[in-house]
Amino acid sequence: MKKPKRLDGKKKLIALTSKMEADMRSFCRNKGIESESELVRQAIAKYIYADYKNETSDRHVFKQIQDILSRCRLSISFK
């Protein structure tokens, strides 16, 4: 059995239902994910960075709209 990688972060205790634990083990096995901890890290990262990506994308769209409107000599500020 492979020795798990040591991480710098602190341990976090979370409560899971027995069904969720079984689903996680099964999902890890099917997707080739090393451990349940790795699955949790991936899931949290996807969740957090998806919001950040959407927010950044929205700002980019608003900036494009603002640029187009400024060429038309209209002034609108987005917050």
N, C-alpha and C positions, 0 to 999 in steps of 0.2 A: 504494500500500500504506500502511496506517495505521501511524503510528509507535507502537511499544509504550509503554505507560505506565511511568513510572519509579517504582519502589517503594523504600521506605526499607530494607527487609530486605537481609540479606547473601545472596549467591548460594550455593546448595547444589549440590554435584555428586552425582548419583545414577546408578547403572549400570542400564540397561534392556536387555532383550533386543531384537533387531531386530523380532521379532513384536510385542512390547509397544509399541515405537515406532510401528509401522505401525497397530496397533489404536488408539493414542491419536490419531494424525493423522486417521484415519477417523472416530472418535467425535467429535472436535472439529468436523470438517466437517459431520457429520450433525446435531449438536446446536447448531450455531452458536456454539460457544465460540471466543473470539478466538485463544487460543494454548494450546499444551501446558502452559505454565507456569500459566495460569489453571485448566486442568483439574486439575493437581496440587494447586494451592491449594484448589480446591473439594473435591476428594476428601479431602484431609487434614482440612479443616475439618469435613466431614460425619462423618468417622471419629471425630475427637476429640470434637466436640460431641454426637454420638449417645451416647457413653458418659456424658458429663456429664448429658445430658437423662435418660437411664435412671436414673442415680444419684439425681438430684434427684427424679424421679418415685417411686422406691423409698422415699426418705426421707419424702416426702409421705404415702405409703400407711402407712408405719410410724407416723407422727405421728397419722394418723387412727385407727389401731388403738389406739394408746396413749391417745388422748382418749376413745374408747369404753370402754376397760377402766377408765380412771380414774373414769368415771361409775358403773361397776359396783363401785367401791371395791376394785379389784385393782391391784396395782402391778407392772408389768413394764417393764424398761428395755431398749431396743434399742440396740445399738452398731453 
